[in-house]
Every structure is written in C-alpha cells, then in structure tokens.
Amino acid sequence: MFNRFIKSAFALLAFVCFQASAIAQTNAELINALNQQLIPIKVEPADSNFDDLQKLKPLLKDKQVIGLGEATHGTHEFFAFKHRMLMFLVKEMGVKSFVIEADFAGTQQMNDYVVYGKGDVQKGLAGMGFGVWMTQEVVDMANWIKAYNATQLPENKVSFYGCDMQWGTTPIKQLKDYLQPLGQFTPVMDRSVVSFNQYTASLSNQDKQNIKDAVTELSQVKFDEAGIAKAEMYQQYVKQLQQFVAYLDAKSSFFPTRQSDWRDRCMAENCEWIYNYTGHKKMMIWAHNGHINKSSGNHRLNRMGMYLAKTFPNTYYAMGFDFYQGSVRYYDRDLRKSTGADLPPIKPDATGALFAQCSTPNFIIDIKSASANPLLKKYFSAKNPSLFYGGDYTKGRPTSYVTYILKDTFDAIIFIRETIAARDMI
C-alpha cells in the first residue's frame, strides 16, 4: 500500500512538473510571437519626433474616430502618451476634434481657451467637471493645443469638446445667460437653477420636479435669433439637460447597471453630434478603457465604444491601455486632496503580467494584424483579466480587474510596463 502511495505521489509530481514545463514553453512561445509584432513607443510628449509612430499610419489612415482609453484615471504615462498621440494625430493624421470624458457644456470654456485664447486653463479644467483631469499633464496638453492653434487658420484649428452629461449646472447657466436678456427665461426655468446647482445625490423630489419642468419648457425654445451654429449648440445644451433628466430617472436598485448604461449611450450620442457639428472632422476621444471598449467584458455594461462601433463600423479604432505595476493619483477623502499611492501586485495570469515579459517596456500592438499568428489569435480570442481602476479608487483597495476577450474589445493595446502617479497642477 505504501509503495503504491509513493508511486502515485511521484506520478502526480511528474504530471505537475510536465504541466508547468508545458505552460512555460507555451508562455515563452507566446512572448516570442508578441515580440515580433510590437511597435516600441516613446511616451513623453516632449519627444515630438514621431518615427516610432509611423507604423500606425496604415492602421489609422481610414479611421475617423480614434478612442484612447486608460486603465486608471490617474497615471502619468497614460496622460503623457495620449498627449503625444494627439500631437501625432493632429500633425500627421488630420485629426481636428478632441473629445474628452468630461461635461459637454462645461468643456466649452476649455474650447474658448484653446481656440480663441479666452479665459485661462484652470477655469477650463474646472468647467470639465472631473477632478481627475486637474493635473499638470492635462494642463500641458491643453496648452499645446492652444499654442498649435495660434499658428493655424480657423479651419485647421483643433476644437476641444466633452461628451459627458452627468451635470446640469453649466448648460442651465449658458441657457439662462442667452435667454434672460431676451425675456425668454421663464420663472419655471429660473426656479430650476438652484436645483441644478446641487449635488446629484442630494436632490430632493421637489428639486427633480423643478428640473423636469424647466427642461420641458426649454425643449420648446427655438433659438431663432442665435444663428445656425449657436442655435445648434444651445439646442445641444437642452439635449444634455434632457439626458441628465433621464439619467436621474435611470437610477435603480433593481437594475444597478441601468444608469451607467444610459450615461455611455449618451456619451456616444454626444460624440456623434460633435462629429456632425464639426463637419465630420477626424476625432480623438480621451476616456477610460471602460468607455472606449467595443465589448463589455465580465462587467456586462453597455459601453460608449460599443455604440460608436455600430455608428462608425469601419472607421472607429479603439486603443486600450494596459500596464504592469506602479502608482496612481487618486482623491483621498480623509485628506481631502489628491495624492499618490502604490498599486498592489498584479496576478500572474493578467494580460499586463504577460506583456511585461516582452522585449521592450512600452509598446503598441495591433490586435488584428498580430492575430495572423495562430498562437496570438488564440490568446487574443480567450478571456483574460486586465487591470482596471476607475475614478472611485481608494488607497488599499484590492487589485481590480475586468475580464475581456481582447480581439472583441480593442483594436490595439498600448502597454506601459512601469507607471507613476499623474502630477498635480503646478
């Protein structure tokens, strides 16, 4: 009996060793295959020589809408490389519209700054509605757009838009500023201003009714005196308020994803509106991986990128970010300020752990062309976990993942091996 046990133990050990050897061999082959497909990249925008990005030209030449994600909302390298990609896309690929995951109406303050030189960059950032964008990297990017625009004719300038709709403060103010001098801002509309200026979570039932009544009246306004372009913009402000009302109504404890789904649907609609409003100019979108992706993964949410992929079936290109280790900027509720934190170690089966073994630390890989290799096609067709941190990150939170089939989710992966936290504004 003892001998039989020993034989069984040796057999099991041999099987485990064989499996480990087989996995290691397959992993080595996979890494070698990846190394043949990588486009090594330089991250910092100060490097304006785009030799490393020239291989992207055949991939992007027919694309009209290019989404750049991020696996966290507070990583320096993600922001810095998106700045550099914007420079490349503007200078060499004809992109003229920049769209960010920020308040649609509020971001018009930033557009006034970068296009017309009005206001200042801090006010522009404040209007965008997200503290995650109050960083030096975003300041540098906005100032680059402004400096670039100063050298261009009006038709070649880069415009700056937001696509989000979670707040009503700025659109109601813009509409009041226009309609009140004309005697068209009614008492019902005026009563809603206080309600719009409150935090969404603190709105009473009466506040919500004030908002709904005002939006009903605003939807009847024609804006005939404003001229075509301005009238279209004011009508879009009203549309944002309609989206906001529906967003409030979508909150449900029985269907917890419904409000998030509605938000992404509206962001996609707003991107389409911007595309049409700007005369179909090429567009770059800056948002989280979880918005630009073409499939929901195990989160099972209907994302902006899924709608964009249907609206622009052949001309939308989604580039997701991945990384291995580092730190992230986040808002510390106890300290009441933004600070940095080291992220916990990544698990070995995550995509970032595999990519970290490649021959270059920072790279882009086009999934479609790489999938010509059967081994890579199999990997990109399988369900694999990837790092995923949203705007609600707090220090000490466990490592966060989303499971994707990468070939269905992104057209390309931008990988950064080591990261640091985004910087506060100087």
C-alpha positions, 0 to 999 in steps of 0.5 A: 500500500505504501509503495503504491502511495509513493508511486502515485505521489511521484506520478502526480509530481511528474504530471505537475512538473510536465504541466508547468514545463508545458505552460512555460514553453507555451508562455515563452512561445507566446512572448516570442510571437508578441515580440515580433509584432510590437511597435516600441513607443516613446511616451513623453510628449516632449519627444515630438519626433514621431518615427516610432509612430509611423507604423500606425499610419496604415492602421489609422489612415481610414479611421475617423474616430480614434478612442484612447482609453486608460486603465486608471484615471490617474497615471502619468504615462497614460496622460503623457502618451495620449498627449503625444498621440494627439500631437501625432494625430493632429500633425500627421493624421488630420485629426481636428476634434478632441473629445474628452470624458468630461461635461459637454457644456462645461468643456466649452470654456476649455474650447474658448481657451484653446481656440480663441485664447479666452479665459485661462486653463484652470477655469477650463479644467474646472468647467470639465467637471472631473477632478481627475483631469486637474493635473499638470499633464492635462494642463500641458496638453491643453496648452499645446493645443492652444499654442498649435492653434495660434499658428493655424487658420480657423479651419485647421484649428483643433476644437476641444469638446466633452461628451459627458452629461452627468451635470446640469449646472453649466448648460442651465447657466449658458441657457439662462445667460442667452435667454434672460436678456431676451425675456425668454427665461421663464420663472419655471426655468429660473426656479430650476437653477438652484436645483441644478446647482446641487449635488446629484445625490442630494436632490430632493423630489421637489428639486427633480420636479423643478428640473423636469419642468424647466427642461420641458419648457426649454425643449420648446425654445427655438433659438431663432435669433442665435444663428445656425451654429449657436442655435445648434449648440444651445439646442445641444445644451437642452439635449444634455439637460434632457439626458441628465433628466433621464439619467436621474430617472435611470437610477435603480436598485433593481437594475444597478447597471441601468444608469451607467448604461444610459450615461455611455449611450449618451456619451456616444450620442454626444460624440456623434453630434460633435462629429456632425457639428464639426463637419465630420472632422477626424476625432480623438476621444480621451476616456477610460478603457471602460468607455472606449471598449467595443465589448463589455467584458465580465462587467456586462455594461453597455459601453460608449465604444460599443455604440460608436462601433455600430455608428462608425463600423469601419472607421472607429479604432479603439486603443486600450491601455494596459500596464504592469505595476506602479502608482496612481493619483487618486482623491483621498477623502480623509485628506481631502486632496489628491495624492499618490499611492502604490498599486498592489501586485498584479496576478500572474495570469493578467494580460499586463503580467504577460506583456511585461515579459516582452522585449521592450517596456512600452509598446503598441500592438495591433490586435488584428494584424498580430492575430495572423499568428495562430498562437496570438489569435488564440490568446487574443480570442480567450478571456483574460483579466486586465487591470482596471481602476476607475475614478472611485479608487481608494488607497488599499483597495484590492487589485481590480480587474475586468475580464475581456476577450481582447480581439472583441474589445480593442483594436490595439493595446498600448502597454506601459510596463512601469507607471507613476502617479499623474502630477498635480497642477503646478 
